[in-house]
Amino acid sequence: MKTKTYDQPVVKTTVFFEKQLLYEIDQSNPFPTRKEFLVKACRNYLQEVKRKQIDHDLALACAEAQKEDLVVNEEWDPITLEGWK
């Protein structure tokens, strides 16, 4: 399985994992190295977090627009219904 190459500088870091988690990663890892697995997992998780933030922002914007629509409707309802009485 070929992974996408990114032209970014690499920074060495130290991370502590539970022994069981590393064992599970090693058992299921489809990549040649553990590093590739962890990079892919981190990118996928970041993508999910960003998507959730976009969804949250969109929900807030829709709720705000709905409030504005209700105010506008309240202004127009009497005018629209004027001829129907």
VENDAGI-V707263 format. One record per residue. N is the residue number from 1. D_LAST is the distance of its C-alpha to the last C-alpha in Angstrom with 2 decimals. Layout:
# VENDAGI-V707263
N:D_LAST
N:D_LAST
This chain:
# VENDAGI-V707263
1:71.14
2:70.89
3:68.89
4:67.27
5:69.47
6:67.98
7:69.79
8:69.32
9:72.06
10:73.03
11:73.40
12:75.51
13:74.03
14:75.02
15:72.63
16:73.48
17:72.27
18:72.83
19:75.72
20:73.75
21:70.98
22:73.58
23:75.21
24:71.93
25:71.31
26:74.84
27:74.44
28:71.20
29:71.73
30:71.36
31:72.61
32:76.23
33:75.90
34:74.12
35:73.05
36:71.07
37:69.33
38:68.39
39:67.18
40:64.97
41:63.64
42:62.84
43:61.08
44:58.98
45:58.07
46:57.18
47:54.96
48:53.17
49:52.78
50:51.40
51:48.92
52:47.70
53:47.29
54:45.26
55:43.02
56:42.63
57:41.81
58:39.26
59:37.59
60:37.42
61:35.97
62:33.28
63:32.38
64:32.21
65:30.02
66:27.67
67:27.34
68:26.61
69:23.95
70:22.18
71:22.29
72:20.96
73:18.09
74:17.17
75:17.20
76:15.10
77:12.43
78:10.34
79:11.06
80:10.35
81:6.88
82:6.17
83:5.73
84:3.79
85:0.00
